[in-house]
């Protein structure tokens, strides 16, 4: 039959033949294989046939709206439709379920940074974010118990403070905040997730935080004149300032734990938290220069420990007396020299969401 076909015909490469029932099938090169006859010689159907479109539509639904390759694999077990790729592409483009699943997410231009991240005239940890992470399994006698980590991050200088929490109840959370206040001072502003949008966390972590007594937490904050704000639900990007730091904390924690390959105790885990805290507070937060004559990079430890030494040289005077006296102990001299000139310009660029888009509207049909 091939000799009667034109050289430009799409059927010529398939080696078609008519079977005993008068159906046009693919000849192909698989005659010596042990696969089923329909898969070896599938029935050839034209592209514009209604039957072809119905077959492809039925396969698309039966395999759970999977993609083109999955549909072709099932289709060619029985049929060889000419131009099947074009039919499948058109079908997927018109399928409501596929358009919902594969639709582009709504975007909007990235907003300006919040005010609490741009104030430069207060000590470290004046405005913080809090987040729970874990759990960690530790050895206690002959049993294994769970412990959790609490990260406090300064919204201005990106320094961190880690605390160990024995549970996720309200009392444990308040005690962690009390230990932080005793060592770092009373913050003026705290931002946290609201507990229901901890999407990437353990299910246990979400359930326990949902049981917190928010009235007791709010009363504790009010007594200390602390402003406490929650992120909106389903808005994880509001917590990006601590989400990125948690990734660094977990990377350092698990790297050290896997290298030592030991079961930690409460004391060992707390010691590990302190060491990781020191490591991350020693990371650079300004760009490193390739010139040996330029200043060395600045780290959060320079602002927390007030130990500039040889690794920190500013044009202005940074004597200990100037750092500890005057203006209520604020770091005006240091922040004027560093914050506005070196760190703040690094926050200017939008890494994504750079274009203004039309806002979404809810259409209610009557």
ChimeraX attribute file (.defattr): number of C-alpha atoms within 10 A of each C-alpha:
attribute: neighborCount
match mode: 1-to-1
recipient: residues
	/A:1	9
	/A:2	15
	/A:3	8
	/A:4	7
	/A:5	13
	/A:6	10
	/A:7	11
	/A:8	8
	/A:9	10
	/A:10	12
	/A:11	15
	/A:12	15
	/A:13	13
	/A:14	17
	/A:15	16
	/A:16	21
	/A:17	18
	/A:18	13
	/A:19	11
	/A:20	7
	/A:21	6
	/A:22	8
	/A:23	14
	/A:24	16
	/A:25	22
	/A:26	23
	/A:27	18
	/A:28	14
	/A:29	11
	/A:30	13
	/A:31	11
	/A:32	7
	/A:33	9
	/A:34	8
	/A:35	12
	/A:36	11
	/A:37	13
	/A:38	14
	/A:39	17
	/A:40	21
	/A:41	26
	/A:42	23
	/A:43	22
	/A:44	21
	/A:45	18
	/A:46	14
	/A:47	17
	/A:48	13
	/A:49	10
	/A:50	9
	/A:51	12
	/A:52	20
	/A:53	18
	/A:54	11
	/A:55	13
	/A:56	21
	/A:57	18
	/A:58	12
	/A:59	18
	/A:60	23
	/A:61	11
	/A:62	12
	/A:63	12
	/A:64	10
	/A:65	17
	/A:66	14
	/A:67	14
	/A:68	16
	/A:69	11
	/A:70	13
	/A:71	22
	/A:72	19
	/A:73	10
	/A:74	16
	/A:75	19
	/A:76	17
	/A:77	17
	/A:78	18
	/A:79	21
	/A:80	22
	/A:81	23
	/A:82	16
	/A:83	13
	/A:84	21
	/A:85	15
	/A:86	11
	/A:87	19
	/A:88	20
	/A:89	12
	/A:90	11
	/A:91	16
	/A:92	18
	/A:93	13
	/A:94	11
	/A:95	13
	/A:96	11
	/A:97	13
	/A:98	16
	/A:99	12
	/A:100	9
	/A:101	9
	/A:102	10
	/A:103	9
	/A:104	8
	/A:105	6
	/A:106	9
	/A:107	15
	/A:108	15
	/A:109	13
	/A:110	13
	/A:111	9
	/A:112	9
	/A:113	10
	/A:114	10
	/A:115	9
	/A:116	17
	/A:117	16
	/A:118	15
	/A:119	14
	/A:120	20
	/A:121	16
	/A:122	15
	/A:123	21
	/A:124	24
	/A:125	27
	/A:126	19
	/A:127	25
	/A:128	27
	/A:129	23
	/A:130	19
	/A:131	18
	/A:132	25
	/A:133	18
	/A:134	15
	/A:135	19
	/A:136	13
	/A:137	16
	/A:138	19
	/A:139	14
	/A:140	13
	/A:141	8
	/A:142	6
	/A:143	7
	/A:144	14
	/A:145	16
	/A:146	15
	/A:147	19
	/A:148	18
	/A:149	23
	/A:150	20
	/A:151	24
	/A:152	27
	/A:153	25
	/A:154	25
	/A:155	25
	/A:156	24
	/A:157	23
	/A:158	22
	/A:159	25
	/A:160	26
	/A:161	22
	/A:162	23
	/A:163	19
	/A:164	23
	/A:165	23
	/A:166	15
	/A:167	17
	/A:168	22
	/A:169	15
	/A:170	17
	/A:171	15
	/A:172	15
	/A:173	19
	/A:174	16
	/A:175	14
	/A:176	19
	/A:177	18
	/A:178	15
	/A:179	13
	/A:180	18
	/A:181	13
	/A:182	9
	/A:183	9
	/A:184	15
	/A:185	14
	/A:186	17
	/A:187	21
	/A:188	16
	/A:189	18
	/A:190	22
	/A:191	21
	/A:192	19
	/A:193	21
	/A:194	16
	/A:195	20
	/A:196	13
	/A:197	15
	/A:198	20
	/A:199	12
	/A:200	10
	/A:201	13
	/A:202	12
	/A:203	10
	/A:204	11
	/A:205	18
	/A:206	19
	/A:207	14
	/A:208	14
	/A:209	19
	/A:210	16
	/A:211	12
	/A:212	17
	/A:213	12
	/A:214	12
	/A:215	9
	/A:216	13
	/A:217	15
	/A:218	13
	/A:219	12
	/A:220	15
	/A:221	19
	/A:222	12
	/A:223	8
	/A:224	11
	/A:225	13
	/A:226	17
	/A:227	14
	/A:228	18
	/A:229	13
	/A:230	14
	/A:231	16
	/A:232	15
	/A:233	13
	/A:234	13
	/A:235	13
	/A:236	15
	/A:237	11
	/A:238	17
	/A:239	18
	/A:240	11
	/A:241	17
	/A:242	23
	/A:243	16
	/A:244	10
	/A:245	18
	/A:246	20
	/A:247	11
	/A:248	13
	/A:249	21
	/A:250	14
	/A:251	12
	/A:252	18
	/A:253	16
	/A:254	12
	/A:255	12
	/A:256	14
	/A:257	14
	/A:258	9
	/A:259	8
	/A:260	10
	/A:261	10
	/A:262	11
	/A:263	13
	/A:264	19
	/A:265	17
	/A:266	17
	/A:267	11
	/A:268	12
	/A:269	21
	/A:270	17
	/A:271	14
	/A:272	18
	/A:273	22
	/A:274	15
	/A:275	15
	/A:276	22
	/A:277	19
	/A:278	17
	/A:279	13
	/A:280	20
	/A:281	21
	/A:282	15
	/A:283	15
	/A:284	14
	/A:285	17
	/A:286	16
	/A:287	12
	/A:288	12
	/A:289	11
	/A:290	7
	/A:291	8
	/A:292	7
	/A:293	7
	/A:294	10
	/A:295	13
	/A:296	17
	/A:297	16
	/A:298	22
	/A:299	21
	/A:300	22
	/A:301	20
	/A:302	16
	/A:303	18
	/A:304	15
	/A:305	8
	/A:306	16
	/A:307	13
	/A:308	16
	/A:309	8
	/A:310	7
	/A:311	12
	/A:312	14
	/A:313	15
	/A:314	12
	/A:315	6
	/A:316	10
	/A:317	12
	/A:318	17
	/A:319	10
	/A:320	10
	/A:321	8
	/A:322	16
	/A:323	17
	/A:324	13
	/A:325	11
	/A:326	11
	/A:327	11
	/A:328	9
	/A:329	12
	/A:330	18
	/A:331	22
	/A:332	17
	/A:333	16
	/A:334	20
	/A:335	19
	/A:336	14
	/A:337	14
	/A:338	15
	/A:339	19
	/A:340	13
	/A:341	11
	/A:342	16
	/A:343	17
	/A:344	15
	/A:345	11
	/A:346	12
	/A:347	11
	/A:348	10
	/A:349	8
	/A:350	12
	/A:351	8
	/A:352	10
	/A:353	12
	/A:354	13
	/A:355	10
	/A:356	10
	/A:357	11
	/A:358	9
	/A:359	8
	/A:360	9
	/A:361	6
	/A:362	5
	/A:363	6
	/A:364	5
	/A:365	4
	/A:366	3
